[in-house]
Amino acid sequence: MSWIPERLQQVAKAVVDGDPPTDYTTRDLLSWFGSQRRGRHVVASIRRSLRSAKLVTEPNFEYAYIDEPLTFTPLPPKRAPDEGTQEHGGGATPEVTHLTSAIDDPTYRLGKLDSANKIPVSINPNGTISQAITVMLYHDYSQLPVMQGERDIKGAVSWRSIGRKLALGHQCTTVQHCLEEASVISSDTSLFSAIPTIVEREYVLVKDHTNKIVGIVTTTDLSLQFRQLAEPFLLLGEIENHLRRLSDGRFTTDQVASVKDPSDVNRKINDLSDLTFGEHVRLLEEPERWGALELNVDRATFVKHLDNVRDVRNNVMHFDPDGVAPDDLAALRNFVRLLVALDANRDSEDAA
């Protein structure tokens, strides 16, 4: 049986007593395991503890928005084999164990975005254009949903719709005069399938499974999200390129090949580009080989930070749905800055 945090034990007891809590989120669940993000190791640990506590979460904690409330429910019982199942090789077909109450969904959905979970500022269709303009200026918005109630969407008003009406000489005194069709997408929609609509319309309103409008995602939100997803990969690529540049021409083929993973017998090593990141770390951590780089920085400190970059890289490549931790992202940026400085210094020495 896996370790179960005290708070999760309390939740399990409450579920058995018929009074399950409804105010805990994925962020809370992570904190019970001393974590802030859903890396693969902490996710595996949580899954084991949930099974030991005979619980599942709805929605699945691994893919839910991090601040979305979770419902804890009993682990479904093992499903018995269907009656009449034919035996194979003298034994019955093994029974199937359902570990979750829903099929795991690895798709990156629109509802994972922070902005898709913040109720948007809206305006009533009877509001004046002056009111709409004031609200948009105050919040620095480009558009406002026009609504009567949290599910009754009349459309949207935007700088574009206002400008179009005024340019054509139409009356534009109330919001109804300048309405445009609103784009509404379910929070369950794949983020990548929603991108064309967001780019074309500059925004989409997000509705939940009850058709309640729960957020708005704009092109600005997309830019920020893709920076969060892409920046670690770009930084890691830059680090690897700088390492190869600093090491280029400093080692023999035999030295490079000597750090290959011994278990990878079929892979040939001809030059630095054939090394994995871990093998490149191994190449530089040996004092004699380090000297070949002729760098005026401390080897132990450099290798320590390089090893930390390797750990961050492993997490990035396994894709943590909550992105890279701020400290890890700062470590990547700092190491890139160090490599850029070393590269520039070597260029100046070569020129002299």
HELIX and SHEET records of a PDB file:
HELIX    1   1 GLU A    6  VAL A   16  1                                  11    
HELIX    2   2 THR A   26  SER A   31  1                                   6    
HELIX    3   3 ARG A   40  SER A   52  1                                  13    
HELIX    4   4 LEU A  110  LYS A  112  5                                   3    
HELIX    5   5 ASP A  114  ASN A  117  5                                   4    
HELIX    6   6 ILE A  129  HIS A  139  1                                  11    
HELIX    7   7 TRP A  159  ALA A  167  1                                   9    
HELIX    8   8 VAL A  175  CYS A  178  5                                   4    
HELIX    9   9 LEU A  191  ARG A  201  1                                  11    
HELIX   10  10 THR A  219  SER A  247  1                                  29    
HELIX   11  11 THR A  253  ALA A  257  1                                   5    
HELIX   12  12 LEU A  272  ASP A  274  5                                   3    
HELIX   13  13 PHE A  277  GLU A  285  1                                   9    
HELIX   14  14 PRO A  287  GLY A  291  1                                   5    
HELIX   15  15 ARG A  299  MET A  317  1                                  19    
HELIX   16  16 PRO A  326  ALA A  351  1                                  26    
SHEET    1   A 2 LEU A  55  GLU A  58  0                                        
SHEET    2   A 2 THR A  71  PRO A  74 -1                                        
SHEET    1   B 2 GLN A 143  MET A 147  0                                        
SHEET    2   B 2 ILE A 153  SER A 158 -1                                        
SHEET    1   C 3 VAL A 184  SER A 186  0                                        
SHEET    2   C 3 TYR A 203  LYS A 207  1                                        
SHEET    3   C 3 ILE A 213  THR A 218 -1                                        
END                                                                             
